[in-house]
Amino acid sequence: MPEEEPRESKLKQIGRSIKEFLYGMAGHDMTRFALKTRGSMEHLFILITMGDLLGIPILPPYYSLRLLPYVVPQISTWKRRMLRERDLTDALA
């Protein structure tokens, strides 16, 4: 009896490892795409609401000021991303 118990636990561990490996292979690309899409949507939202920081007034300042507390943590990275020079290799990544 004691020999069967470690063998079963090893088989369960191997099965779980295979399951996690296959899930990681199938879900990695979807996760990267979802994160990339989320980042693009966040930057677009900040551009629409805080575009006047770059000289692109899209929304009236009243609505921008109402949304300002939610956007403040992301403004520095957003400015860096919007003002960064881009080339062809950036579109491929």
C-alpha positions as CSV (number, residue, x, y, z in Angstrom):
1,M,0.0,0.0,0.0
2,P,2.6,2.6,0.8
3,E,4.2,2.2,-2.6
4,E,1.0,3.0,-4.4
5,E,0.4,6.3,-2.7
6,P,3.6,8.0,-3.8
7,R,3.1,6.7,-7.3
8,E,-0.4,8.2,-7.5
9,S,0.8,11.5,-6.2
10,K,3.6,11.5,-8.7
11,L,1.1,10.8,-11.5
12,K,-1.2,13.5,-10.3
13,Q,1.7,16.0,-10.2
14,I,2.8,15.0,-13.7
15,G,-0.8,15.4,-15.0
16,R,-1.2,18.7,-13.3
17,S,2.2,19.9,-14.8
18,I,1.2,18.8,-18.3
19,K,-2.2,20.6,-17.9
20,E,-0.5,23.8,-16.7
21,F,2.0,23.6,-19.5
22,L,-0.6,23.2,-22.2
23,Y,-2.7,26.0,-20.7
24,G,0.3,28.3,-20.7
25,M,1.1,27.5,-24.3
26,A,-2.5,28.2,-25.4
27,G,-3.1,31.3,-23.2
28,H,0.2,33.2,-23.5
29,D,-0.5,34.8,-26.9
30,M,-4.1,35.7,-25.9
31,T,-2.8,37.3,-22.6
32,R,-0.1,39.4,-24.4
33,F,-2.6,40.6,-27.0
34,A,-5.2,41.5,-24.3
35,L,-2.6,43.5,-22.4
36,K,-1.4,45.3,-25.5
37,T,-4.9,46.2,-26.4
38,R,-5.7,47.4,-22.9
39,G,-2.6,49.6,-22.9
40,S,-3.5,51.1,-26.3
41,M,-7.1,51.8,-25.1
42,E,-5.8,53.4,-21.9
43,H,-3.5,55.7,-23.9
44,L,-6.2,56.6,-26.3
45,F,-8.5,57.4,-23.4
46,I,-5.9,59.7,-21.8
47,L,-5.3,61.3,-25.2
48,I,-9.0,62.1,-25.5
49,T,-9.3,63.4,-22.0
50,M,-5.9,65.1,-21.4
51,G,-5.0,65.9,-25.0
52,D,-4.7,69.6,-24.1
53,L,-1.4,68.8,-22.3
54,L,0.0,68.1,-25.7
55,G,-1.9,70.9,-27.5
56,I,-4.7,68.7,-28.8
57,P,-8.0,70.1,-27.2
58,I,-10.6,67.4,-27.8
59,L,-12.8,67.5,-24.7
60,P,-13.8,70.7,-22.9
61,P,-11.6,71.4,-19.9
62,Y,-14.5,70.9,-17.4
63,Y,-14.8,67.2,-18.2
64,S,-11.0,66.7,-18.3
65,L,-10.7,68.2,-14.8
66,R,-13.4,65.9,-13.5
67,L,-11.4,62.9,-14.8
68,L,-8.0,64.2,-13.7
69,P,-7.9,62.3,-10.4
70,Y,-8.2,59.0,-12.2
71,V,-5.6,59.8,-14.8
72,V,-2.8,61.4,-12.7
73,P,-0.8,58.2,-12.0
74,Q,-0.5,57.5,-15.7
75,I,0.2,60.9,-17.1
76,S,4.1,60.7,-17.0
77,T,4.3,57.4,-18.8
78,W,1.6,58.5,-21.3
79,K,3.5,61.7,-22.1
80,R,6.7,59.7,-22.7
81,R,4.9,57.2,-25.0
82,M,3.1,59.9,-27.0
83,L,6.2,62.0,-27.5
84,R,8.6,59.2,-28.3
85,E,10.0,59.0,-31.8
86,R,8.8,55.9,-33.6
87,D,10.1,53.9,-36.6
88,L,9.1,50.9,-38.6
89,T,10.4,48.3,-36.1
90,D,8.0,49.6,-33.4
91,A,5.0,48.6,-35.5
92,L,6.3,45.0,-35.8
93,A,6.7,44.4,-32.1
